[in-house]
Amino acid sequence: MRSLVIKRQLDTDDVAAVHELLAIAERADGHRAVDEHRWLDMAQGGRESFAGLVAWQDGHDHPVAYAQVSRGHHSWALDLVVDPHHRAESASIGPEMLRAALRVIATEGGGHVHLWVYRPTPTHDQIAAEVGLRRGRDLYQMRRPLPLEGPPPSLAVRPFRPGLDDESWLEVNNRAFESHPEQGGWDLQTLAQHLREPWFDPAGFLLHERKGRLAGFCWTKVHADHDPPMGELYVVAVDPDFQGKGLGRELVIVGLHWLHRERHLPWAMLYVDAANRRAVAIYEDLGFEVNHTDRAYVGDVDPA
Ligand SMILES: CC(C)(COP(=O)(O)OP(=O)(O)OC[C@H]1O[C@@H](n2cnc3c(N)ncnc32)[C@H](O)[C@@H]1OP(=O)(O)O)[C@@H](O)C(=O)NCCC(=O)NCCS
């Protein structure tokens, strides 16, 4: 017998149990099962978290699966993880969890849905198809070794100042990512939540000003516990008023030099939408190669 508990807010015990499940899955799969941002959001009860679905099974003192519904800017995000020891039952647990999650979305008015899957397999295609979701966005994880060849960049940047740069940064970010489902539409609370995270380091959040205003930024993130340690270009953007002038490329170069010079990292990594041709072209030109692809299955849910 399986039972499914659906909660708007996870309590401390749920968070611990799901955290353990995520850790087991990560050890088995070699990558996270649920996006870090969306998981922290759920665990901390933040803006985008909406519902956590925890599946229990008789005879097991741990959850066998977890699904999460998050409300994004223009759409809903769905995450699903099945305990590695219960993967043989994925074909039934998966659709069961997803149907329940889609019902939650339907009762909340429905809308466009992304189910995020890391390193998708044919099983994922099958599970998604079974609940009426189709293949949608592909996200590349790209990597390159450091250092970057060539002289250090001359572009002037300075670190982000929490409390002082919040509003101007939000404006540039939201203008640059206008139609982006996750990175667009941030508010002070979304930003504050990121600034509170243990990995946050203003020294690696680099801003470039032009004509007396913020023109673009390169926000880096250090994954010191990764083997090998990696520096991520976490968010890079140029205000639309300054795009197409070579600034994006310069900011990427600045970030790469910073990660190597200041944090001595041997690798750089980033995530980018496969459809973002302009950004992908910059990264490829600077020697990044696709390490793997993550996928969003998409669909539209009618209101219940
Ligand atoms: C991606 C982004 C950072 C690039 O910054 P930018 O300053 O506009 O880019 P650049 O001027 O440095 O242009 C870089 C290259 O893209 C090319 N390019 C410009 N417009 C393009 C377009 N519409 N399609 C394809 N390539 C394009 C340029 O020709 C240039 O190539 P070149 O150096 O061979 O001439 C910026 O467009 C942006 O903020 N976009 C929205 C946010 C985003 O997508 N961030 C990246 C997420 S990972």
The ligand as an SDF file (V2000), in Angstrom:
LIG
                    3D

 48 50  0  0  0  0  0  0  0  0999 V2000
   23.0830   36.5430  -23.6170 C   0  0  0  0  0  0  0  0  0  0  0  0
   23.5610   37.9700  -23.3110 C   0  0  0  0  0  0  0  0  0  0  0  0
   24.2080   37.9900  -21.9270 C   0  0  0  0  0  0  0  0  0  0  0  0
   24.5860   38.3450  -24.3730 C   0  0  0  0  0  0  0  0  0  0  0  0
   25.0270   39.6530  -24.1490 O   0  0  0  0  0  0  0  0  0  0  0  0
   25.2340   40.6970  -25.3450 P   0  0  0  0  0  0  0  0  0  0  0  0
   26.0130   41.8100  -24.7990 O   0  0  0  0  0  0  0  0  0  0  0  0
   23.9430   40.9740  -25.9690 O   0  0  0  0  0  0  0  0  0  0  0  0
   26.0740   39.7870  -26.3650 O   0  0  0  0  0  0  0  0  0  0  0  0
   27.3040   40.2480  -27.2200 P   0  0  0  0  0  0  0  0  0  0  0  0
   27.0690   41.6220  -27.7530 O   0  0  0  0  0  0  0  0  0  0  0  0
   28.5410   39.9980  -26.4220 O   0  0  0  0  0  0  0  0  0  0  0  0
   27.1690   39.2540  -28.4340 O   0  0  0  0  0  0  0  0  0  0  0  0
   27.7790   38.0340  -28.4300 C   0  0  0  0  0  0  0  0  0  0  0  0
   27.5580   37.3640  -29.7460 C   0  0  0  0  0  0  0  0  0  0  0  0
   26.1790   37.1030  -30.0180 O   0  0  0  0  0  0  0  0  0  0  0  0
   25.8740   37.4660  -31.3470 C   0  0  0  0  0  0  0  0  0  0  0  0
   24.4790   37.8400  -31.4380 N   0  0  0  0  0  0  0  0  0  0  0  0
   23.9450   39.0240  -31.1930 C   0  0  0  0  0  0  0  0  0  0  0  0
   22.6210   38.9850  -31.3390 N   0  0  0  0  0  0  0  0  0  0  0  0
   22.3080   37.7050  -31.6800 C   0  0  0  0  0  0  0  0  0  0  0  0
   21.1040   37.0190  -31.9740 C   0  0  0  0  0  0  0  0  0  0  0  0
   19.9210   37.6370  -31.9030 N   0  0  0  0  0  0  0  0  0  0  0  0
   21.1670   35.7130  -32.2720 N   0  0  0  0  0  0  0  0  0  0  0  0
   22.3570   35.0690  -32.3400 C   0  0  0  0  0  0  0  0  0  0  0  0
   23.5340   35.6760  -32.0580 N   0  0  0  0  0  0  0  0  0  0  0  0
   23.5060   36.9880  -31.7500 C   0  0  0  0  0  0  0  0  0  0  0  0
   26.7620   38.6220  -31.6130 C   0  0  0  0  0  0  0  0  0  0  0  0
   26.9610   38.7650  -33.0180 O   0  0  0  0  0  0  0  0  0  0  0  0
   28.0300   38.2140  -30.9080 C   0  0  0  0  0  0  0  0  0  0  0  0
   28.7720   37.3420  -31.7150 O   0  0  0  0  0  0  0  0  0  0  0  0
   30.1900   37.8190  -32.2830 P   0  0  0  0  0  0  0  0  0  0  0  0
   31.0300   38.1060  -31.0790 O   0  0  0  0  0  0  0  0  0  0  0  0
   30.6300   36.6160  -33.0610 O   0  0  0  0  0  0  0  0  0  0  0  0
   29.8380   39.0180  -33.0970 O   0  0  0  0  0  0  0  0  0  0  0  0
   22.4110   39.0020  -23.3790 C   0  0  0  0  0  0  0  0  0  0  0  0
   21.8300   38.9430  -24.6610 O   0  0  0  0  0  0  0  0  0  0  0  0
   21.3500   38.7950  -22.3450 C   0  0  0  0  0  0  0  0  0  0  0  0
   21.4030   39.3680  -21.2520 O   0  0  0  0  0  0  0  0  0  0  0  0
   20.3120   38.0100  -22.6640 N   0  0  0  0  0  0  0  0  0  0  0  0
   19.2310   37.7330  -21.7560 C   0  0  0  0  0  0  0  0  0  0  0  0
   19.7070   36.9670  -20.5480 C   0  0  0  0  0  0  0  0  0  0  0  0
   20.3750   35.6780  -20.9400 C   0  0  0  0  0  0  0  0  0  0  0  0
   19.8970   34.9670  -21.8170 O   0  0  0  0  0  0  0  0  0  0  0  0
   21.4910   35.3710  -20.2690 N   0  0  0  0  0  0  0  0  0  0  0  0
   22.2370   34.1470  -20.4930 C   0  0  0  0  0  0  0  0  0  0  0  0
   21.5880   33.0650  -19.7460 C   0  0  0  0  0  0  0  0  0  0  0  0
   22.6830   31.7360  -19.5150 S   0  0  0  0  0  0  0  0  0  0  0  0
  1  2  1  0
  2  3  1  0
  2  4  1  0
  2 36  1  0
  4  5  1  0
  5  6  1  0
  6  7  2  0
  6  8  1  0
  6  9  1  0
  9 10  1  0
 10 11  2  0
 10 12  1  0
 10 13  1  0
 13 14  1  0
 14 15  1  0
 15 16  1  0
 15 30  1  0
 16 17  1  0
 17 18  1  0
 17 28  1  0
 18 19  1  0
 18 27  1  0
 19 20  2  0
 20 21  1  0
 21 22  1  0
 21 27  2  0
 22 23  1  0
 22 24  2  0
 24 25  1  0
 25 26  2  0
 26 27  1  0
 28 29  1  0
 28 30  1  0
 30 31  1  0
 31 32  1  0
 32 33  2  0
 32 34  1  0
 32 35  1  0
 36 37  1  0
 36 38  1  0
 38 39  2  0
 38 40  1  0
 40 41  1  0
 41 42  1  0
 42 43  1  0
 43 44  2  0
 43 45  1  0
 45 46  1  0
 46 47  1  0
 47 48  1  0
M  END
$$$$
